Amino acid sequence: MEGRKGFRRIVVWGAWLALACAGSEPPGKVVLMEGGDPRGTRQRLESARAEDPDDIEARIALGTVYYRIARDALDQNRDEARYATYLERSVEEFLSASELDPTHDSPHFYLALMDVYRGKPWKALRGFDNARKLQPEAGVAYTNIAEMFVYVDRVEKARAWNQRGWRKGAPAGAVRFNDMLIAWREGDLDEARRQFEVLRSAHPEALRTINVASLAAPPQRFVEFAGYCCGSPACGPYMEVPCRALELRVEPRAVSEETVLRELRLEIERERRLRDVYRQRRELEIRVEGDDPFEPELEEGRDPEE
């Protein structure tokens, strides 16, 4: 991952959770590598936060670890109570980070990531666009939005945002991943397979996780990747038609009414607190509420490097 305000990919960019600053680990901070010890990392980060409650990077890292624990609880163990508890803790850390520094993009990225998983694509798209507004020269900010446009079946917009991301320096793996999704969405399986092979050989890190959930093993064929996507509540419901074309079953997200209500109460509180933050910082033009279709437009003009 990159340093402060460094972007992450929605589905796969960031197979590890790292607390980094200016391209290197700050003294005393903790890194959770894929396959690492979430409990030990959580305890060390909680100690760091207790020592300095205003440490924004510690809060963001802790929020990320809490969310990973929440997702594992639901995806692997169907433990809804543990999922909801750690989701609430995760959101609290990201909200606190935004209150400490309203210009930090990472809280918006992770909150949007949660919306992707919860089946709230337009809210997620708004969150990723908020992150882009706070870090407009980060190429992967544009590829994040491109990926969401694939999920809501706005392919031409996805292609345009992906191309802008490439021109702004987004990682090649992120761009190729979206090219693969676009081809799959359009029914061009030959192109989707070709893009997959490029990813597998040149950018394998782009095929190790889906929405921060580690895959059991990196897929070796496109149909294996498609099976992972279709079987994930964070991917499959958005790609239902392409999944059906491959005769793959889509795994819906199924949680109890009680869990849905806890998520809803958390969403209401999240919007209230963010609204309070950005009411005082109107110049940042951050939007924090609403589930209505929202399609950010690319700004006119040439990129600096063009």
For each residue, the residues with C-beta under 8 A, 3 or more apart:
1: 6 8 14 16 17 18 20
2: 5 6 7 20 23
3: 6 20 21 22 23 24
4: 20 21 22 57 104
5: 2 104 105 106 134 135 138
6: 1 2 3 20 106 138
7: 2 13 105 109 131 135 138 140 141 144
8: 1 13 14 109 140
9: 12 13 14 140 143 144 147 171 174 177 206
10: 13 112 113 116 128 144 147 148 211
11: 147 177 209 210 211 234 235
12: 9 15 173 177 205 206 207 208 209 210
13: 7 8 9 10 140 171 173 174 205 206
14: 1 8 9 17 18 209 212
15: 12 34 205 208 209 214
16: 1 31 32 33 34 36
17: 1 14 31 32 41 61 64 65 68 212
18: 1 14 25 31 32 61
19: 25 26 29 30 31 45 57 58 60 61
20: 1 2 3 4 6 23 24 25 26 31
21: 3 4 24 25 26 29 57
22: 3 4
23: 2 3 20
24: 3 20 21
25: 18 19 20 21 29 31
26: 19 20 21 29 57
27:
28: 48
29: 19 21 25 26 48 57 58 61
30: 19 41 44 45 48 61
31: 16 17 18 19 20 25 36 41
32: 16 17 18 36 37 38 41 61 64 65 68
33: 16 36
34: 15 16 208 209 214
35: 214
36: 16 31 32 33 40 41
37: 32 40 41
38: 32 41 42 65 68 69 72
39: 42 43
40: 36 37 43 44
41: 17 30 31 32 36 37 38 44 45 65
42: 38 39 45 46 62 65 66 69
43: 39 40 46 47
44: 30 40 41 47 48
45: 19 30 41 42 48 49 58 61 62 65
46: 42 43 49 50 62
47: 43 44 50 51
48: 28 29 30 44 45 51 52 55 58 62
49: 45 46 52 53 55 58 59 62 93
50: 46 47 53
51: 47 48 55
52: 48 49 55 58
53: 49 50
54: 100
55: 48 49 51 52 58 59
56: 59 60 97 100 101 104
57: 4 19 21 26 29 60 61
58: 19 29 45 48 49 52 55 61 62
59: 49 55 56 62 63 93 94 96 97 100
60: 19 56 57 63 64 93 94 97 104 106 107 110
61: 17 18 19 29 30 32 45 57 58 64 65
62: 42 45 46 48 49 58 59 65 66 93
63: 59 60 66 67 89 90 91 92 93 94 97 107 110
64: 17 32 60 61 67 68 90 110
65: 17 32 38 41 42 45 61 62 68 69
66: 42 62 63 69 70 86 87 89 90 93
67: 63 64 70 71 86 87 90 110 113 114 212
68: 17 32 38 64 65 71 72 212
69: 38 42 65 66 72 73 82 86
70: 66 67 73 74 82 83 84 85 86 87 90
71: 67 68 74 75 83 117 211 212 213
72: 38 68 69 75 76 77 213
73: 69 70 76 77 79 80 82 83 86
74: 70 71 77 78 79 80 83 255
75: 71 72 213 233
76: 72 73
77: 72 73 74 82
78: 74
79: 73 74 82 83
80: 73 74 83 84 255 256 258 259
81: 84 85
82: 69 70 73 77 79 85 86
83: 70 71 73 74 79 80 86 87 255 259
84: 70 80 81 87 88 259 262 263
85: 70 81 82 88 89
86: 66 67 69 70 73 82 83 89 90
87: 66 67 70 83 84 90 91 114 262 263 266
88: 84 85 91 92 262 266
89: 63 66 85 86 92 93
90: 63 64 66 67 70 86 87 93 94 110 114
91: 63 87 88 94 95 111 114 266 270
92: 63 88 89 95 96
93: 49 59 60 62 63 66 89 90 96 97
94: 59 60 63 90 91 97 98 106 107 110 111
95: 91 92 98 99 107 270 273 274
96: 59 92 93 99 100
97: 56 59 60 63 93 94 100 101 104 106 107
98: 94 95 101 102 104 107 108 273 274 277
99: 95 96 102 273 277
100: 54 56 59 96 97 104
101: 56 97 98 104
102: 98 99 277 278 280 281 284 286
103: 134 281 284
104: 4 5 56 60 97 98 100 101 107 134
105: 5 7 108 109 130 131 132 134 135 138 141
106: 5 6 60 94 97 109 110 131
107: 60 63 94 95 97 98 104 110 111
108: 98 105 111 112 127 128 130 131 134 286
109: 7 8 105 106 112 113 127 128 131 144
110: 60 63 64 67 90 94 106 107 113 114
111: 91 94 107 108 114 115 127 270
112: 10 108 109 115 116 123 124 125 126 127 128 130 131
113: 10 67 109 110 116 117 124 211 212
114: 67 87 90 91 110 111 117 118
115: 111 112 118 120 121 123 124 127
116: 10 112 113 120 121 124 148 151 211 234
117: 71 113 114 211 233 234 253
118: 114 115 253 263
119: 233 237 253
120: 115 116 123 124 291
121: 115 116 124 125 148 151 152 238
122: 125 126 152 290 291 292 293 294
123: 112 115 120 126 127 290 291
124: 112 113 115 116 120 121 127 128 148
125: 112 121 122 128 129 145 148 149 152 294 295 296
126: 112 122 123 129 130 287 288 290 294
127: 108 109 111 112 115 123 124 130 131
128: 10 108 109 112 124 125 131 132 141 144 145 148
129: 125 126 132 133 145 287 294 296
130: 105 108 112 126 127 133 134 286 287 288
131: 7 105 106 108 109 112 127 128 134 135 141 144
132: 105 128 129 135 136 138 141 142 144 145 296
133: 129 130 136 284 285 286
134: 5 103 104 105 108 130 131 284 286
135: 5 7 105 131 132 138 141
136: 132 133 141
137: 168 304
138: 5 6 7 105 132 135 141 168 170
139: 142 143 165 166 167 168 169 170 171
140: 7 8 9 13 143 144 165 170 171 174
141: 7 105 128 131 132 135 136 138 144 145 165
142: 132 139 145 146 161 162 164 165 168 170
143: 9 139 140 146 147 161 162 165 166 170 174 175 178
144: 7 9 10 109 128 131 132 140 141 147 148
145: 125 128 129 132 141 142 148 149 161 296
146: 142 143 149 150 157 158 159 160 161 162 165 178
147: 9 10 11 143 144 150 151 158 177 178 181
148: 10 116 121 124 125 128 144 145 151 152
149: 125 145 146 152 154 155 157 158 161 295
150: 146 147 153 154 155 158 178 181 182 185 238
151: 116 121 147 148 238 239
152: 121 122 125 148 149 238 293
153: 150 185
154: 149 150 157 158 295
155: 149 150 158 159 182 185 186
156: 159 160
157: 146 149 154 160 161 295
158: 146 147 149 150 154 155 161 162 178 181 182 185
159: 146 155 156 162 163 182
160: 146 156 157 163 164 298
161: 142 143 145 146 149 157 158 164 165 298
162: 142 143 146 158 159 165 166 175 178 179 182
163: 159 160 166 167
164: 142 160 161 167 168 298 303
165: 139 140 141 142 143 146 161 162 168 170 174 175 178
166: 139 143 162 163 169 170 172 175
167: 139 163 164 303 305 306
168: 137 138 139 142 164 165 303 305
169: 139 166 305
170: 138 139 140 142 143 165 166 174 175
171: 9 13 139 140 174 175 203
172: 166 175 176 202 203
173: 12 13 176 177 199 202 203 205 206
174: 9 13 140 143 165 170 171 177 178 206
175: 143 162 165 166 170 171 172 178 179
176: 172 173 179 180 195 198 199 202 203 206
177: 9 11 12 147 173 174 180 181 195 199 203 206
178: 143 146 147 150 158 162 165 174 175 181 182
179: 162 175 176 182 183 191 195
180: 176 177 183 184 192 195 196 199 222
181: 147 150 158 177 178 184 185 192 239
182: 150 155 158 159 162 178 179 185 186
183: 179 180 186 188 189 191 192 195
184: 180 181 187 188 189 192 226 239 242
185: 150 153 155 158 181 182 239 242
186: 155 182 183
187: 184 242 245
188: 183 184 191 192
189: 183 184 192 193 222 245 246
190: 193 194
191: 179 183 188 194 195
192: 180 181 183 184 188 189 195 196 222
193: 189 190 196 197 222
194: 190 191 197 198
195: 176 177 179 180 183 191 192 198 199
196: 180 192 193 199 200 207 219 221 222 225
197: 193 194 200 201 222
198: 176 194 195 201 202 203
199: 173 176 177 180 195 196 202 203 204 206 207
200: 196 197 204 207 218 219 220
201: 197 198 204
202: 172 173 176 198 199
203: 171 172 173 176 177 198 199 206 207
204: 199 200 201 207 208 218
205: 12 13 15 173 208
206: 9 12 13 173 174 176 177 199 203
207: 12 196 199 200 203 204 215 218 219 225
208: 12 15 34 204 205 214 215 218
209: 11 12 14 15 34 212 213 214 215
210: 11 12 213 215 228 229 232 234 235
211: 10 11 71 113 116 117 232 234 235
212: 14 17 67 68 71 113 209
213: 71 72 75 209 210 232 234
214: 15 34 35 208 209
215: 207 208 209 210 218 219 228
216:
217:
218: 200 204 207 208 215
219: 196 200 207 215 222 224 225 227 228
220: 200 224
221: 196 224 225
222: 180 189 192 193 196 197 219 225 226
223: 226 227 246
224: 219 220 221 227 228
225: 196 207 219 221 222 228 229
226: 184 222 223 229 230 242 243 246 248
227: 219 223 224 230 231 248
228: 210 215 219 224 225 231 232 235
229: 210 225 226 232 235 236 239 243
230: 226 227 235 236 239 243 246 248 249 250 251
231: 227 228 236 248 249 250 251
232: 210 211 213 228 229 235 236 251
233: 75 117 119 236 237 251 252 253
234: 11 116 117 210 211 213
235: 11 210 211 228 229 230 232 238 239
236: 229 230 231 232 233 239 240 243 250 251 252
237: 119 233 240 250 252 253
238: 121 150 151 152 235
239: 151 181 184 185 229 230 235 236 242 243 250
240: 236 237 243 244 250
241: 244 245
242: 184 185 187 226 239 245 246
243: 226 229 230 236 239 240 246 248 249 250
244: 240 241 247 248 250
245: 187 189 241 242
246: 189 223 226 230 242 243
247: 244
248: 226 227 230 231 243 244
249: 230 231 243
250: 230 231 236 237 239 240 243 244
251: 230 231 232 233 236
252: 233 236 237
253: 117 118 119 233 237
254:
255: 74 80 83 259 260 263
256: 80 259 260
257: 260 261
258: 80 261 262
259: 80 83 84 255 256 262 263
260: 255 256 257 263 264
261: 257 258 264 265
262: 84 87 88 258 259 265 266
263: 84 87 118 255 259 260 266 267
264: 260 261 267 268
265: 261 262 268 269
266: 87 88 91 262 263 269 270
267: 263 264 270 271
268: 264 265 271 272
269: 265 266 272 273
270: 91 95 111 266 267 273 274
271: 267 268 274 275 288 289
272: 268 269 275 276
273: 95 98 99 269 270 276 277
274: 95 98 270 271 277 278 286 288
275: 271 272 278 279 288 289
276: 272 273 279 280
277: 98 99 102 273 274 280 281
278: 102 274 275 281 282 284 286 288
279: 275 276 282
280: 102 276 277
281: 102 103 277 278 284 286
282: 278 279 285
283:
284: 102 103 133 134 278 281
285: 133 282
286: 102 108 130 133 134 274 278 281
287: 126 129 130 290 294
288: 126 130 271 274 275 278
289: 271 275
290: 122 123 126 287 294
291: 120 122 123
292: 122
293: 122 152
294: 122 125 126 129 287 290
295: 125 149 154 157
296: 125 129 132 145
297:
298: 160 161 164
299:
300:
301:
302: 306
303: 164 167 168 306
304: 137
305: 167 168 169
306: 167 302 303
